[in-house]
Amino acid sequence: MGSIRRRRFLVATNALLLAPFVAAAREGVPLHRIGWLWGAGASALIREIVEDELRQRDWVEGKNIAFEHRIAEGRSDRIQGLAVELVRDNVSAILTSQSNATIAAKRATDEIPIVMVGNGDPVRYGLVTNLARPEANVTGVSFLVNEIAVKLLELLREVHPRLARVAVFVNPTNPGAASYAEAVHAAAERLGLSATLVQVKKPGDFDSAFNSIPQEKIDTLLLAPEGLIMSQRARIVAFANRHGLVVGGNNAVFADAGAVVSYAPPRAEIARRAAGFVDRILRGAKPADLPVEQPTRFEVVVNLRAAKGLGLSVPTSTLIRADRVIE
């Protein structure tokens, strides 16, 4: 009986997975499979915005497109294998969240179009020749991670005037880690601050990283918008709260998780623009001919509840500039 139930379960599961393809085939409509390669966890917000934007452009899931998700959860040892899976599935395009995901996808294919959803500088990582004309199978939306990290450090100084020693979380397996650390160190020196690198390569590294922080007499944590670090944001914020440390991050998800402040391009805007690239590619455009776009607007999110819990009084000038305040 057990084997019969298992066979029935597999048949039912396969039927559900194949349903969009069967429906499209019956209607005679070509169905494009779009791969999602997530460096960290899958973002419901970004996914919904991309799908809604494509729907408005007549790309409807189950009718003429279908999405396949591969989620690395910040594990750099998994991401290349997941990229290869999508290539083997012969998807029509690959959406990448996080620079590691884009690099993995590019290593896996030179032919399938790759659309970045707010990744780091693709020129610096050797993914495209230049932003105006990528001359590769990679395009999409990118932003200058190092530059926004410097802005975040300045913003942290505003909300935490006593800031003196900052721990900078980086994943050394990320290709942008070294230049990111260099930019933050230079900015910290200019602001009269001390910056200490905290390196984490896998989820198991965080406990030892946390143990090292009090010994350095750190008062602030700076979090890069990196897959592994984003996937562990709840742990980091919980640790910071136990030790009375201020947290700032270069993605709004950090503020939502309890960081005092975040500074980053709006995720919704990036998602909408990425969907536009997918639309053009599905209609025949070549990624090599589509200029990489960069955000023109950045948002400040202040978690007033977290600030009050740490005894911080956020300046009125900062609150006025904030695009969103979490109370």
C-alpha positions in Angstrom: 0.0 0.0 0.0 2.8 2.4 0.9 4.4 2.1 -2.6 1.0 2.7 -4.2 0.4 5.8 -2.2 3.9 7.1 -3.1 3.2 6.4 -6.8 -0.1 8.3 -6.6 1.7 11.2 -4.8 4.4 11.4 -7.5 1.8 11.3 -10.3 -0.3 14.1 -8.7 2.8 16.2 -8.1 4.0 15.8 -11.7 0.6 16.7 -12.9 0.6 19.9 -10.9 4.1 20.8 -12.2 3.2 20.1 -15.8 -0.2 21.8 -15.7 0.9 25.2 -17.0 2.8 23.5 -19.9 -0.2 21.3 -20.8 -2.6 24.2 -20.8 -0.3 26.3 -23.0 0.2 23.4 -25.4 -3.6 22.9 -25.7 -4.0 26.6 -26.6 -1.1 26.5 -29.1 0.7 29.3 -27.2 4.5 29.1 -26.8 5.4 28.9 -23.2 8.6 30.6 -22.0 10.2 29.3 -18.8 11.9 32.0 -16.8 14.5 30.9 -14.3 15.0 32.7 -10.9 18.4 32.3 -9.3 18.2 33.7 -5.8 21.6 34.3 -4.0 19.8 34.7 -0.7 16.2 33.8 0.1 13.4 34.4 -2.4 11.7 37.8 -1.9 7.9 37.5 -2.1 7.8 41.3 -2.7 10.2 41.3 -5.7 8.7 38.2 -7.2 5.1 39.6 -7.0 6.1 42.9 -8.5 8.0 41.2 -11.4 5.1 38.9 -12.1 2.6 41.7 -11.9 4.6 43.9 -14.2 4.9 41.1 -16.8 1.2 40.4 -16.5 0.5 44.0 -17.5 2.7 43.4 -20.5 0.6 40.3 -21.5 3.0 37.7 -20.0 0.7 35.5 -17.8 2.0 32.6 -15.7 0.5 29.4 -16.8 -0.5 30.9 -20.2 2.7 31.9 -21.9 5.3 32.0 -19.2 6.3 29.8 -16.2 8.8 30.5 -13.4 11.4 28.1 -12.0 13.0 29.1 -8.8 16.4 28.0 -7.4 17.3 29.4 -4.0 20.8 29.3 -2.6 19.9 30.8 0.9 23.3 32.6 0.9 25.3 29.4 0.4 28.0 30.1 -2.1 28.8 26.3 -2.4 25.3 25.7 -3.8 24.8 28.5 -6.2 26.8 27.3 -9.2 25.0 23.9 -9.2 21.6 25.7 -9.1 22.7 27.9 -12.1 23.6 24.8 -14.0 20.2 23.2 -13.3 18.4 26.2 -14.8 20.6 26.0 -17.9 19.9 22.3 -18.3 16.2 23.1 -18.0 16.7 25.3 -21.1 15.0 28.3 -19.7 14.3 31.3 -21.9 16.0 33.8 -19.5 17.5 33.8 -16.0 16.7 36.5 -13.4 19.5 36.9 -10.8 19.2 38.3 -7.4 22.7 39.0 -5.9 26.0 39.4 -7.7 27.1 35.8 -6.9 24.0 34.6 -8.6 24.8 36.6 -11.8 28.4 35.4 -11.8 27.3 31.8 -11.4 24.7 32.1 -14.2 27.3 33.7 -16.5 29.7 30.8 -15.8 27.0 28.4 -16.6 25.9 29.9 -20.0 27.1 32.4 -22.6 23.8 32.1 -24.5 20.8 32.3 -22.3 19.9 35.9 -21.5 20.6 36.9 -17.8 18.8 39.8 -16.2 20.2 41.3 -13.1 17.7 42.4 -10.4 19.7 45.1 -8.6 23.2 43.4 -8.5 26.5 45.0 -7.8 28.7 46.7 -10.5 28.8 44.3 -13.4 31.8 46.0 -15.0 33.9 45.6 -11.9 33.0 41.9 -11.8 33.8 41.4 -15.5 30.2 40.5 -16.5 29.8 43.2 -19.1 32.1 45.3 -21.2 30.4 48.6 -20.2 27.0 49.7 -19.0 25.9 51.4 -22.2 26.5 48.3 -24.4 27.0 45.1 -22.3 28.3 43.0 -25.3 27.4 39.9 -23.4 24.3 37.9 -22.4 24.0 39.9 -19.2 22.0 43.1 -18.7 19.4 44.4 -16.2 19.6 46.7 -13.2 22.8 47.3 -11.1 23.9 49.7 -8.5 27.3 50.8 -7.0 27.4 48.9 -3.7 30.5 50.5 -2.4 29.2 54.0 -2.9 25.9 53.3 -1.1 27.8 51.7 1.8 29.7 54.9 2.3 26.4 56.9 2.3 25.0 54.4 4.9 28.0 54.9 7.2 27.4 58.7 7.0 23.8 58.1 7.8 24.7 55.9 10.8 26.8 58.7 12.1 23.8 60.9 12.0 21.5 58.6 14.0 24.3 57.4 16.3 26.6 60.4 17.1 28.6 58.4 19.6 29.5 55.9 16.9 33.2 55.1 17.2 33.9 51.5 16.2 32.1 49.7 13.5 32.2 46.0 12.6 31.8 45.5 8.8 30.3 42.1 7.9 31.6 40.7 4.6 31.6 37.4 2.9 35.2 36.9 1.5 33.9 34.5 -1.2 31.9 37.4 -2.7 33.9 38.9 -5.6 33.1 42.4 -4.4 34.1 41.9 -0.7 37.6 43.3 -1.0 36.7 46.5 -2.8 33.7 46.9 -0.5 35.9 46.6 2.6 38.4 49.1 1.1 35.7 51.7 0.4 34.2 51.4 3.9 37.7 51.6 5.6 38.5 54.7 3.6 35.1 56.3 4.6 35.5 55.3 8.2 39.0 56.9 8.4 37.6 60.1 6.9 34.9 60.2 9.5 37.3 59.5 12.3 35.9 56.0 13.0 37.6 52.6 13.5 36.4 49.8 11.1 36.9 46.1 11.8 36.2 43.4 9.2 34.1 40.4 10.3 34.4 37.6 7.7 31.7 35.0 7.3 31.7 32.3 4.6 28.8 30.1 5.7 26.0 30.1 8.3 28.1 28.2 10.8 30.7 31.1 10.9 28.3 33.5 12.6 28.6 32.1 16.1 32.4 32.6 16.2 32.0 36.0 14.5 29.6 37.1 17.2 32.0 35.9 19.9 34.8 38.1 18.5 32.8 41.3 18.4 32.5 42.2 22.1 36.3 41.8 22.4 36.7 44.5 19.9 34.4 46.9 21.9 32.3 47.4 18.8 29.2 49.7 19.0 27.8 49.4 15.4 27.4 46.7 12.8 27.4 47.5 9.1 25.8 44.9 6.8 26.5 44.5 3.1 23.6 43.6 0.7 25.2 40.1 0.3 23.3 36.8 0.0 24.7 35.0 3.1 24.5 38.1 5.3 20.9 38.9 4.2 19.9 35.3 4.9 21.2 35.6 8.5 19.8 39.1 9.2 17.5 37.9 11.9 20.4 36.2 13.8 22.5 39.3 13.4 19.9 41.7 14.7 19.0 39.4 17.6 22.7 39.4 18.6 23.0 43.1 18.3 19.9 43.7 20.5 21.4 41.5 23.2 24.6 43.6 23.2 23.1 47.0 22.6 24.7 47.4 19.2 23.4 49.7 16.4 22.8 48.0 13.0 22.7 49.5 9.6 22.3 47.7 6.2 22.3 48.4 2.5 18.9 46.8 1.9 15.5 47.7 3.3 15.1 44.1 4.5 17.7 44.9 7.2 15.5 47.7 8.6 12.5 45.5 8.4 14.3 42.9 10.4 15.2 45.4 13.2 18.2 47.4 12.0 18.1 51.0 13.0 18.6 52.3 9.5 18.9 51.1 5.9 20.0 52.9 2.7 19.5 51.4 -0.7 17.7 51.7 -4.1 13.9 51.0 -3.8 13.4 47.3 -4.3 10.0 47.8 -6.0 11.5 50.1 -8.6 14.3 47.7 -9.4 11.9 44.8 -9.8 9.7 46.7 -12.2 12.6 47.7 -14.3 14.0 44.2 -14.3 10.6 42.9 -15.6 10.9 45.4 -18.5 14.1 43.7 -19.5 12.5 40.3 -19.5 9.7 41.6 -21.6 12.0 43.0 -24.2 14.1 39.9 -24.3 11.1 37.6 -24.7 10.0 39.8 -27.7 13.4 39.3 -29.4 15.8 41.9 -28.0 19.4 40.8 -27.3 20.9 41.5 -23.9 24.1 42.7 -25.5 22.2 45.6 -27.0 20.3 46.6 -23.9 22.1 49.1 -21.7 22.4 48.2 -18.0 20.3 50.6 -16.0 21.2 52.1 -12.6 18.7 53.5 -10.0 18.4 57.2 -9.8 16.7 57.2 -6.4 17.7 55.8 -3.1 15.5 55.3 0.0 16.2 55.8 3.6 14.3 53.5 6.0 14.5 54.3 9.7 13.4 51.8 12.3 12.3 54.2 15.1 11.2 51.3 17.3 14.7 49.8 17.1 16.3 53.2 17.7 14.2 53.8 20.8 15.0 50.3 22.1 18.7 51.3 22.0 18.1 54.7 23.6 18.8 56.6 20.4 17.1 59.8 19.5 16.9 60.0 15.8 17.4 63.6 14.6 14.3 65.3 13.1 16.4 66.1 10.0 17.0 62.4 9.4 13.3 61.5 9.9 12.3 64.2 7.4 14.6 62.7 4.8 13.4 59.2 5.5 11.2 57.5 2.8 9.7 55.2 5.4 9.7 55.1 9.2 9.0 51.9 11.1 7.2 52.7 14.4 
